[in-house]
C-alpha cells in the first residue's frame, strides 16, 4: 500500500514520523493555514480528516520537541499578568 493513501485507516498523507523536521514544519504551517476555511466550508468528512491529520502532525512535533520553549505570555499566569486580572478570585457582583 502507498504510504500516501491508507484508505482503511485514519491516516492521510505521509506518516508524520517519516517526515524530517523541515517537512514536518511545512506540513504544520499548511494545515494551520487551511484550518479556518475547512472549519467554515468543509464537509463533515473533510473536517474530521483535518482534525485527525492536525492531531497526528502536532503530536509528532510535541514528541520531537518535549522541551520546546514556552512563552510566558502563552500560559494562564502570563495572560493574567498581561490583562492585570486574576481569574482565581471571582468578583462579587454589585461591589
C-alpha positions, 0 to 999 in steps of 0.5 A: 500500500502507498504510504500516501493513501491508507484508505482503511485507516485514519491516516492521510498523507505521509506518516508524520514520523517519516517526515524530517523536521523541515517537512514536518514544519511545512506540513504544520504551517499548511494545515494551520493555514487551511484550518479556518476555511475547512472549519467554515466550508468543509464537509463533515468528512473533510473536517474530521480528516483535518482534525485527525491529520492536525492531531497526528502532525502536532503530536509528532512535533510535541514528541520531537520537541518535549522541551520546546520553549514556552512563552510566558505570555502563552500560559494562564499566569502570563495572560493574567499578568498581561490583562492585570486580572486574576481569574482565581478570585471571582468578583462579587457582583454589585461591589 
